[in-house]
């Protein structure tokens, strides 16, 4: 039930999925009508382009009018906080705005087969636009557009590309970091993560101008407007200190497993006659070496990523590998693995992994293509096997929203 022009999209289409965020959409419609005298129907311009009002109100109204509930304000307290922040600062009118440059960018290696992205980045008063094409290895392309409200941006910077790939040497990148991973969810991830855009060599000056203009924008999210970010650094440091002994224990388990496996191999090689079935012996040695190398490598990488608060699932896989009896030092690995699973399952640790990544590795994903029968069964089995330990994207989003609400409180 509702008045048609004030009803949220999910209220019109899926009446069973409506919650309090539909009221927030209706409030956005009322705000828009109060500021402009018109209703936001179809493709509507921001309020600041229709009336002489503070440009920072555009971001508030447009966020309240997001078509997807997860992209809107999650409670009325957030709207109240942002409106009060606008009232407390100097007014920014449409007459003070200017034109901003357009920057060409690429995202290389978005798949192992060589697919890449070519696009352009530009902005208006309230939004950063990423207009790009996803080019497949066979040359076909798919056009997409991602709109990021400036109020959702925490950081934009221009710096040297990480030298992990030979083609990245001497290149410059724009790095975007948003409040919510959902803001960048539809942007493809390159070899260095999501939110990294390689700038065209001829647009370096324009890219710097664009980044500076966004950093000077009063709409950009700042700790004064986001109370939850004020204590974020101290919380992350506290979680890192909590994970430090655990990471060292994983490294110790890896070293103990490697040394004990090598020692056991030497003992067994001397106990058996090398002339008896040498082919079988070489096969067993090769399989055992491969298994030990893979397990040790996973433990080391998991410990390093744990200290960096990156790759939550990889850290959890390393903990599960430590539990498995792959080496004579299994009891040590079992103890460390159980400890790691318990620590990684804590809510503050999961929120720390969510908040410290440069790219929003999680968030509401865009709809994937349906898997085939075999792939679907394998995915179902895998989710059933690790679903108790691994938090799904939906659960991560819920945890993050709860963390933001606690910070707001």
C-alpha positions as CSV (number, residue, x, y, z in Angstrom):
1,X,0.0,0.0,0.0
2,X,1.2,3.5,-0.8
3,X,1.0,6.5,-3.0
4,X,2.4,5.6,-6.4
5,X,5.0,8.4,-7.0
6,X,6.3,8.0,-3.4
7,X,6.7,4.2,-3.4
8,X,10.1,2.5,-3.6
9,X,10.8,0.2,-6.6
10,X,10.7,-2.9,-4.4
11,X,7.3,-1.8,-3.1
12,X,6.0,-1.7,-6.6
13,X,7.5,-5.0,-7.8
14,X,8.0,-7.2,-4.8
15,X,5.6,-6.3,-2.0
16,X,6.9,-9.2,0.2
17,X,10.5,-7.9,0.3
18,X,9.6,-4.4,1.7
19,X,11.2,-3.1,4.9
20,X,11.9,0.3,6.5
21,X,14.2,1.4,3.7
22,X,11.1,1.9,1.5
23,X,10.1,4.7,3.9
24,X,13.6,6.2,3.4
25,X,13.0,6.2,-0.4
26,X,9.7,8.0,0.2
27,X,11.5,10.5,2.4
28,X,13.9,11.1,-0.5
29,X,10.9,11.8,-2.8
30,X,9.6,14.3,-0.2
31,X,13.0,16.0,0.0
32,X,13.3,16.3,-3.8
33,X,9.8,17.8,-4.0
34,X,10.5,20.2,-1.2
35,X,13.7,21.4,-2.9
36,X,12.6,21.6,-6.5
37,X,8.8,21.6,-6.5
38,X,8.8,18.5,-8.8
39,X,8.6,14.7,-8.4
40,X,11.7,12.6,-9.2
41,X,10.1,10.6,-12.1
42,X,12.1,8.8,-14.8
43,X,15.6,10.2,-15.4
44,X,15.7,13.2,-13.1
45,X,18.4,15.7,-12.5
46,X,19.9,16.3,-9.0
47,X,18.1,19.0,-7.0
48,X,21.0,21.4,-7.4
49,X,20.4,21.5,-11.1
50,X,16.7,22.4,-10.7
51,X,16.9,24.9,-7.9
52,X,19.4,27.1,-6.1
53,X,20.1,24.9,-3.2
54,X,23.2,23.6,-1.4
55,X,25.0,21.1,-3.7
56,X,25.7,18.8,-0.8
57,X,22.0,18.1,-0.5
58,X,22.2,16.4,-3.9
59,X,24.2,13.5,-2.5
60,X,21.8,13.0,0.4
61,X,18.7,13.1,-1.8
62,X,20.1,10.9,-4.5
63,X,21.3,8.3,-2.0
64,X,17.9,8.2,-0.4
65,X,16.4,7.6,-3.9
66,X,18.7,4.7,-4.8
67,X,16.7,2.0,-6.6
68,X,18.4,-0.8,-4.6
69,X,17.6,-0.8,-0.9
70,X,21.2,-1.9,0.0
71,X,22.6,1.3,-1.6
72,X,20.3,3.7,0.3
73,X,20.6,5.0,3.8
74,X,20.0,2.1,6.2
75,X,18.3,4.2,8.9
76,X,16.9,7.7,9.4
77,X,19.7,8.5,11.8
78,X,22.2,8.5,8.9
79,X,20.1,11.1,7.0
80,X,19.8,13.3,10.1
81,X,23.6,13.2,10.6
82,X,24.4,14.2,7.0
83,X,21.7,17.0,6.9
84,X,23.1,18.4,10.1
85,X,26.6,18.3,8.7
86,X,25.4,20.3,5.6
87,X,23.7,22.9,7.9
88,X,26.9,23.3,9.9
89,X,29.1,24.1,6.9
90,X,29.2,26.9,4.3
91,X,26.7,26.8,1.5
92,X,27.8,25.5,-1.9
93,X,25.6,26.8,-4.7
94,X,25.4,25.8,-8.4
95,X,26.9,29.1,-9.5
96,X,30.2,28.1,-7.8
97,X,30.6,24.9,-9.9
98,X,32.9,24.4,-12.8
99,X,33.7,21.8,-15.5
100,X,36.0,18.9,-14.8
101,X,38.2,16.8,-17.2
102,X,37.5,13.4,-18.6
103,X,40.2,10.7,-18.0
104,X,40.8,7.6,-20.1
105,X,41.6,4.5,-18.2
106,X,42.2,0.7,-18.6
107,X,42.0,-2.3,-16.2
108,X,44.3,-5.0,-17.6
109,X,44.0,-8.7,-16.9
110,X,40.5,-9.0,-15.4
111,X,40.5,-12.7,-16.2
112,X,43.2,-15.3,-16.7
113,X,42.4,-15.5,-20.4
114,X,43.4,-11.8,-20.9
115,X,40.1,-9.9,-20.9
116,X,40.5,-6.2,-20.1
117,X,38.6,-2.9,-19.7
118,X,38.8,0.3,-21.6
119,X,36.8,3.3,-20.4
120,X,36.5,7.0,-19.4
121,X,36.1,8.6,-16.0
122,X,34.4,11.9,-15.4
123,X,32.3,13.6,-12.7
124,X,29.5,16.1,-12.1
125,X,28.5,17.9,-8.9
126,X,27.6,14.9,-6.9
127,X,28.7,11.7,-8.8
128,X,31.8,10.1,-10.3
129,X,31.0,8.2,-13.5
130,X,32.9,5.2,-14.9
131,X,31.9,4.6,-18.5
132,X,33.7,1.5,-19.8
133,X,33.6,-1.5,-22.1
134,X,34.7,-5.0,-21.0
135,X,36.7,-6.5,-23.9
136,X,36.8,-10.3,-24.1
137,X,39.9,-12.2,-25.3
138,X,38.1,-12.7,-28.6
139,X,37.5,-9.0,-29.2
140,X,33.8,-8.7,-28.3
141,X,32.9,-6.0,-25.9
142,X,30.1,-5.2,-23.4
143,X,29.3,-1.7,-22.4
144,X,28.7,-0.8,-18.7
145,X,28.4,2.3,-16.5
146,X,29.2,2.6,-12.8
147,X,28.0,5.6,-10.9
148,X,29.7,6.4,-7.5
149,X,28.2,9.2,-5.4
150,X,31.0,11.4,-4.1
151,X,29.5,11.0,-0.6
152,X,30.4,7.3,-0.9
153,X,34.1,7.9,-1.6
154,X,36.6,7.7,1.2
155,X,39.7,8.2,-0.9
156,X,40.9,8.9,-4.4
157,X,44.6,9.0,-5.2
158,X,47.0,8.9,-8.1
159,X,50.3,7.0,-7.8
160,X,52.7,4.5,-9.4
161,X,51.3,1.1,-10.4
162,X,52.6,-1.8,-8.3
163,X,55.5,-3.4,-10.1
164,X,54.0,-6.9,-10.0
165,X,53.6,-7.2,-13.7
166,X,56.2,-6.2,-16.4
167,X,53.6,-4.2,-18.3
168,X,52.9,-2.1,-15.2
169,X,56.3,-0.5,-15.0
170,X,56.2,3.3,-15.4
171,X,52.4,3.4,-15.3
172,X,50.2,5.5,-13.1
173,X,46.9,4.4,-11.5
174,X,44.0,6.1,-9.9
175,X,42.9,4.2,-6.7
176,X,39.4,4.5,-5.4
177,X,38.2,3.4,-2.0
178,X,34.5,3.6,-1.0
179,X,32.6,3.5,2.3
180,X,30.6,0.5,1.1
181,X,32.0,-2.3,-1.1
182,X,28.7,-2.2,-3.0
183,X,29.7,1.1,-4.5
184,X,32.5,-0.6,-6.5
185,X,30.9,-4.1,-6.8
186,X,30.1,-3.7,-10.5
187,X,33.6,-2.5,-11.4
188,X,35.8,-5.4,-12.7
189,X,38.9,-6.3,-10.6
190,X,42.3,-6.2,-12.2
191,X,45.5,-8.0,-11.2
192,X,46.0,-5.7,-8.2
193,X,42.4,-5.7,-6.9
194,X,39.2,-3.7,-7.3
195,X,39.2,0.1,-7.6
196,X,42.5,0.5,-9.4
197,X,42.3,2.2,-12.8
198,X,45.4,2.5,-15.0
199,X,45.5,6.1,-16.5
200,X,46.2,6.7,-20.2
201,X,49.7,8.2,-20.5
202,X,48.2,11.3,-22.2
203,X,45.7,12.0,-19.4
204,X,48.0,12.2,-16.4
205,X,47.6,15.9,-15.8
206,X,43.8,15.6,-16.3
207,X,43.7,12.7,-13.8
208,X,45.5,14.8,-11.2
209,X,43.1,17.6,-11.7
210,X,40.1,15.3,-11.4
211,X,41.4,13.7,-8.2
212,X,42.2,17.1,-6.7
213,X,38.7,18.4,-7.5
214,X,37.1,15.4,-5.8
215,X,39.4,15.7,-2.8
216,X,38.3,19.4,-2.4
217,X,34.7,18.5,-2.8
218,X,32.6,19.0,0.4
219,X,30.7,15.9,-0.5
220,X,33.7,13.6,-0.1
221,X,33.3,11.4,3.0
222,X,35.4,12.6,5.9
223,X,35.9,11.4,9.5
224,X,34.0,14.5,10.7
225,X,31.0,13.4,8.7
226,X,31.5,9.7,9.5
227,X,32.0,9.2,13.3
228,X,32.6,5.5,12.7
229,X,35.8,6.2,10.8
230,X,37.4,8.2,13.6
231,X,38.2,5.1,15.7
232,X,38.7,2.7,12.7
233,X,42.5,3.0,12.7
234,X,42.8,2.1,16.4
235,X,40.4,-0.8,15.9
236,X,42.5,-2.2,13.1
237,X,45.7,-1.9,15.1
238,X,44.1,-3.7,17.9
239,X,43.0,-6.5,15.6
240,X,46.4,-6.7,14.1
241,X,48.0,-7.1,17.5
242,X,45.5,-9.9,18.2
243,X,46.4,-11.7,15.0
244,X,50.2,-11.2,15.3
245,X,50.8,-14.3,17.6
246,X,48.4,-16.3,15.5
247,X,50.3,-15.5,12.3
248,X,53.6,-16.4,13.9
249,X,52.1,-19.7,15.0
250,X,51.0,-20.4,11.5
251,X,54.6,-19.7,10.3
252,X,55.9,-22.0,13.0
253,X,53.5,-24.7,12.0
254,X,54.6,-24.4,8.4
255,X,58.3,-24.6,9.4
256,X,57.7,-27.6,11.7
257,X,55.7,-29.4,9.0
258,X,58.4,-28.8,6.4
259,X,61.3,-29.9,8.6
260,X,59.5,-33.0,10.0
261,X,58.3,-34.0,6.5
262,X,61.9,-33.8,5.1
263,X,63.2,-35.7,8.1
264,X,60.6,-38.4,7.7
265,X,61.4,-38.6,3.9
266,X,65.1,-39.1,4.6
267,X,64.4,-41.8,7.2
268,X,62.1,-43.7,4.8
269,X,64.5,-43.4,1.9
270,X,67.2,-45.1,3.9
271,X,64.9,-47.8,5.3
272,X,63.8,-49.1,1.8
273,X,66.0,-50.6,-0.8
274,X,66.3,-48.1,-3.7
275,X,66.5,-51.0,-6.2
276,X,63.0,-52.2,-5.4
277,X,60.4,-50.6,-7.7
278,X,62.2,-47.2,-8.3
279,X,59.4,-45.8,-10.4
280,X,56.8,-46.2,-7.6
281,X,59.3,-44.6,-5.2
282,X,59.8,-41.6,-7.4
283,X,56.1,-41.2,-7.8
284,X,55.4,-41.3,-4.1
285,X,58.3,-38.8,-3.4
286,X,56.9,-36.4,-6.1
287,X,53.4,-36.6,-4.7
288,X,54.5,-36.1,-1.1
289,X,56.8,-33.2,-2.1
290,X,54.0,-31.5,-4.0
291,X,51.6,-31.9,-1.1
292,X,54.0,-30.6,1.5
293,X,55.0,-27.6,-0.7
294,X,51.4,-26.6,-1.3
295,X,50.5,-26.9,2.4
296,X,53.5,-24.9,3.5
297,X,53.0,-22.3,0.9
298,X,49.3,-21.9,1.9
299,X,50.3,-21.5,5.6
300,X,52.9,-18.9,4.8
301,X,50.7,-16.8,2.5
302,X,47.8,-17.1,4.9
303,X,50.0,-15.8,7.8
304,X,51.2,-12.8,5.7
305,X,47.7,-11.9,4.5
306,X,46.5,-12.2,8.1
307,X,48.9,-9.5,9.2
308,X,47.8,-7.3,6.3
309,X,44.1,-7.9,7.0
310,X,43.5,-9.1,3.5
311,X,42.0,-12.1,1.8
312,X,39.8,-13.4,4.6
313,X,38.9,-16.6,2.8
314,X,42.5,-17.4,2.1
315,X,43.4,-17.0,5.8
316,X,40.5,-19.3,6.7
317,X,41.7,-21.9,4.1
318,X,45.2,-21.7,5.7
319,X,43.7,-22.4,9.1
320,X,41.8,-25.4,7.7
321,X,45.0,-26.7,6.0
322,X,46.8,-26.5,9.4
323,X,44.2,-28.8,10.9
324,X,44.8,-31.5,8.2
325,X,47.3,-34.4,9.0
326,X,49.7,-33.7,6.1
327,X,52.9,-33.8,8.2
328,X,54.4,-35.5,11.2
329,X,54.0,-32.2,13.1
330,X,50.2,-32.6,12.8
331,X,49.4,-32.0,16.5
332,X,51.0,-28.6,16.4
333,X,49.1,-27.7,13.2
334,X,45.8,-29.0,14.7
335,X,46.2,-26.7,17.7
336,X,47.1,-23.7,15.7
337,X,44.4,-24.4,13.1
338,X,41.6,-24.6,15.7
339,X,42.8,-21.4,17.3
340,X,42.9,-19.7,13.9
341,X,39.3,-20.8,13.1
342,X,38.0,-19.5,16.4
343,X,39.8,-16.1,16.1
344,X,38.8,-15.6,12.5
345,X,35.2,-16.3,13.4
346,X,35.0,-13.4,15.8
347,X,32.9,-10.5,14.6
348,X,35.5,-7.7,15.2
349,X,38.1,-9.6,13.2
350,X,35.7,-10.1,10.3
351,X,34.8,-6.4,10.3
352,X,38.5,-5.5,10.3
353,X,39.1,-7.6,7.2
354,X,36.1,-5.9,5.5
355,X,37.2,-2.4,6.3
356,X,40.9,-2.4,5.5
357,X,41.0,-3.7,1.9
358,X,41.8,-1.2,-0.9
359,X,39.0,-2.7,-3.0
360,X,35.7,-3.9,-1.9
361,X,36.3,-7.5,-2.4
362,X,32.9,-8.1,-0.9
363,X,29.5,-6.6,-1.4
364,X,26.3,-7.3,-3.1
365,X,27.5,-8.9,-6.4
366,X,26.0,-8.3,-9.8
367,X,24.0,-11.2,-11.0
368,X,26.3,-14.0,-12.3
369,X,25.6,-16.3,-15.1
370,X,23.8,-19.5,-13.9
371,X,26.3,-22.4,-13.6
372,X,26.0,-25.7,-15.5
373,X,24.7,-28.9,-13.9
374,X,28.1,-30.2,-12.9
375,X,29.4,-26.8,-11.8
376,X,26.2,-26.2,-9.8
377,X,26.6,-29.5,-7.9
378,X,30.2,-28.7,-7.1
379,X,29.4,-25.2,-5.9
380,X,26.6,-26.6,-3.7
381,X,28.9,-29.3,-2.2
382,X,31.6,-26.7,-1.5
383,X,29.2,-24.3,0.1
384,X,27.8,-27.1,2.3
385,X,31.4,-28.2,3.3
386,X,32.8,-24.7,4.3
387,X,29.6,-22.8,4.8
388,X,29.8,-23.1,8.5
389,X,33.3,-21.4,8.5
390,X,33.3,-19.1,5.6
391,X,31.1,-16.0,5.8
392,X,29.1,-15.5,2.6
393,X,28.9,-12.1,0.9
394,X,25.4,-11.6,2.2
395,X,26.5,-12.2,5.8
396,X,29.5,-9.9,5.3
397,X,27.3,-7.1,4.1
398,X,25.0,-7.7,7.1
399,X,28.0,-7.6,9.5
400,X,29.3,-4.4,7.9
401,X,25.9,-2.7,8.3
402,X,25.7,-3.7,11.9
403,X,29.2,-2.3,12.5
404,X,28.2,1.0,10.8
405,X,25.1,1.2,13.0
406,X,27.1,0.6,16.1
407,X,29.5,3.3,15.1
408,X,26.6,5.7,14.4
409,X,25.2,4.9,17.8
